[in-house]
Amino acid sequence: MSFQFNFDVSVDEEQHLSGEDDNKGNPENASLPTDSTNNSTETLKEAKELYTPTDLTAYESCAVDVVKVGDLELCFLNPDDVESELIISSFSQALKSEEDESDVSKAVDGHSDLIPKVYEGGLKVWECSLDLVHFLHDAEIPVKNKRVLELGCGIGLPGIYAVKKEAAAVHFQDYNEEVIEHMTIPSVILNKPEEDSTNQDLRYLSGDWSLVQKLLTSEEQCSKYDVILTSETIYSLESYDKLYDILRAVLRPTGVIYLAAKTHYFGVGGGTRSFEDMVKQRGEFNIEVCKTYTRGVKREILKMSFLEAAKD
Ligand SMILES: C[S@@+](CC[C@H](N)C(=O)[O-])C[C@H]1O[C@@H](n2cnc3c(N)ncnc32)[C@H](O)[C@@H]1O
């Protein structure tokens, strides 16, 4: 199905859940380096706010995929089509400006699923994002009228779920601006009615967590979040502190975090057990496993909320 606004969709969930391509949706099989260190001299991606472009015709040639969650259909652009579109647009941009193609374009052109600190893998549907949307639905986690943030969103399916469930605000963050621009924003728009009278506050940020945290907390009215969602973002031990710090800085005292991840990312070191240990050591959050998936690679949903003494 091609990209268009306000359309009827056919459901093609099986395609995304069948794991036809074992590399897709599985960071431990993806082309990751064998440890969490990075020899790259790249600087961290700065924090940027991105806006919905007025012209989305470039995406009309992209197919639309759908994940069905209960009665809801979550639509997103076909990742392979977006990758092709991105390579073409980055190439023509590079020709015009006589600069290099973008990092993400080079990474996907070279068939890399993830290059630490350069491209963090946001153009694919990783399997824990599907776990998280199904969990939110099955456990009836309230998001209506709440302020929701999805960290490390990539396509942003959990955030799109919150959009469809009438959250008051849904803010999406990804490391790479190209992911937000070419994948997240057009995919979110697919899920909004053409005549949208809801006044839903949608916001898109790219950049490294440490810099996005600075941007959010430096705003005059730093509005914190009731619900923070994040999926497949704890594969690298090196990123734990940054992720922890932003979660702690922007969660409301009464807020809740749902984190979906594998229990262990072989070869890269991260996983839910070591993240849980780190959080417990800091002594500021309750953290519990609220769902375990044992089919295939073991995965979990963790729930975090501030301990009473840490609520200020
Ligand atoms: C494997 S992808 C998962 C994408 C999506 N959440 C999913 O499950 O399909 C990891 C995501 O973590 C985010 N990420 C990783 N390290 C980051 C960092 N240091 N700062 C900001 N975002 C980071 C990137 O945005 C990237 O999209």
The ligand as a Gaussian input file, in Angstrom:
#p B3LYP/6-31G(d) Opt

LIG

0 1
 C       17.589000      -0.573000      18.236000
 S       16.883000       1.007000      18.012000
 C       15.247000       0.738000      18.643000
 C       14.233000       1.599000      17.961000
 C       12.795000       1.441000      18.470000
 N       12.671000       1.848000      19.836000
 C       12.304000       0.023000      18.310000
 O       12.262000      -0.721000      19.308000
 O       11.946000      -0.359000      17.184000
 C       17.644000       1.896000      19.348000
 C       17.178000       3.339000      19.514000
 O       17.810000       3.854000      20.691000
 C       18.088000       5.215000      20.508000
 N       19.390000       5.523000      21.132000
 C       20.392000       4.671000      21.406000
 N       21.412000       5.313000      22.004000
 C       21.025000       6.613000      22.121000
 C       21.636000       7.779000      22.672000
 N       22.845000       7.760000      23.219000
 N       20.949000       8.941000      22.628000
 C       19.717000       8.975000      22.065000
 N       19.085000       7.920000      21.536000
 C       19.735000       6.747000      21.566000
 C       18.084000       5.511000      19.030000
 O       17.192000       6.531000      18.825000
 C       17.594000       4.217000      18.376000
 O       16.519000       4.441000      17.507000

